[in-house]
Amino acid sequence: MGKLRSFGAPCDKYRRWIFLYLDDQLREPRLCQFKDHLAGCAECRMALADRRRFVLELRAARAGLSPSMDLRARVEEILRMATTFVMLAGIAWIRRLIR
């Protein structure tokens, strides 16, 4: 990421919102405040562009990675066992209730 100068208190708040914005998690009224701030702050726009590049690079790097078939099979087996355990535990709990 590029080196940016320290922004100070007003910009600090908006810089903390950048990743929320990039993940589409920033909601009104903060979304409107964030966009209004960006319209008047070139340095925060640069910070946003810098972090957007970082996120895109991270996503591109992650896209080439996938779990092996062996790992997938082990995870599926663990989930099946956990589901069975939860069902059996639920049945035992119900039996205790009706005794």
Phi, psi and omega in degrees: 000149178289157181271125179244151179289164178293130187274329184096175189305310183300316182285332181304318180300315183288327177295327177291339182271351186302310182292327174299317179297314181295331178268009180058038180249356181274123185246165176298146002276352182298325180300314179296317178299317181297312180295320177298318180296316180300323181300330182250005185229101181297324182292323176289327174296321176295319178297319178298314180297320180297313180289327176296317177299317179300313181296318179296318178295319179297315179296321179295320179293321182289332184299330181279355182258135174211149181292151178291162178297325178297315179296316178303314181297319179295318179296317178298320178295317178299318179296320177298316180296318180296319179297316179298316180299314181297318179296315180295320178297322179295319179296316178298321180295317180295318179300321178294326180293322186270358177284000000 
